[in-house]
Amino acid sequence: MIGPATTAGALYRIRDYPGLVPGGNAKVVGDLYALGDPQSTLAWLDDYEECSPAFPRPWEYRRALIPVAGPRAQVDAWTYIYARDVTPLERIEGGDFLTPR
């Protein structure tokens, strides 16, 4: 792990896991990782998030490069973006899924 990171966006509670919608003025908190083997790690994560070609569309998530502020600099990082309607979902104020409610 490189360290904590933030990005502009909103975070929503999807049952017992979060969904990120990028953009806006709010900040979302997460962790920034360096991948030793990006191709195989991202393929494994795409399968886990059910957004690889093996899964039918529409997917719940899509993977995209977005700017994040890491511990040393701003970088573009692969991130899983929530791809469904957030209207019925609870927004996580403060943007940190691990902070107790």
SULKATA-V578163 format. One record per pair of residues at least 24 apart in sequence whose C-alpha atoms are under 7 Angstrom apart, sorted by sequence separation. I is the first residue (numbers start at 1). J is the second residue. D is the distance in Angstrom with one decimal. If there is no record, write none. Layout:
i=I j=J d=D
i=I j=J d=D
//
This chain:
i=5 j=29 d=6.0
i=6 j=30 d=6.0
i=59 j=83 d=7.0
i=60 j=84 d=6.1
i=5 j=30 d=5.3
i=4 j=30 d=5.9
i=5 j=31 d=5.3
i=4 j=31 d=4.4
i=5 j=32 d=5.8
i=3 j=31 d=5.7
i=4 j=32 d=5.9
i=3 j=32 d=5.5
i=2 j=32 d=5.5
i=1 j=32 d=6.2
i=2 j=33 d=5.2
i=1 j=33 d=4.5
i=2 j=34 d=6.4
i=1 j=34 d=6.4
i=32 j=70 d=6.7
i=7 j=67 d=6.6
i=21 j=81 d=5.9
i=7 j=68 d=4.7
i=20 j=81 d=5.3
i=21 j=82 d=5.9
i=6 j=68 d=5.6
i=7 j=69 d=6.3
i=19 j=81 d=6.7
i=20 j=82 d=5.3
i=5 j=68 d=6.3
i=6 j=69 d=5.2
i=19 j=82 d=4.9
i=5 j=69 d=5.3
i=6 j=70 d=6.8
i=5 j=70 d=4.4
i=4 j=70 d=6.3
i=5 j=71 d=6.5
i=29 j=95 d=5.7
i=3 j=70 d=6.9
i=4 j=71 d=6.3
i=28 j=95 d=4.1
i=29 j=96 d=5.1
i=3 j=71 d=6.1
i=27 j=95 d=5.9
i=28 j=96 d=6.1
i=14 j=89 d=6.8
i=13 j=89 d=6.3
i=12 j=89 d=6.2
i=13 j=90 d=5.5
i=12 j=90 d=5.6
i=13 j=91 d=6.4
i=12 j=91 d=4.4
i=13 j=92 d=6.5
i=18 j=97 d=6.5
i=11 j=91 d=5.9
i=12 j=92 d=5.3
i=11 j=92 d=5.4
i=11 j=95 d=5.5
i=10 j=95 d=6.4
//
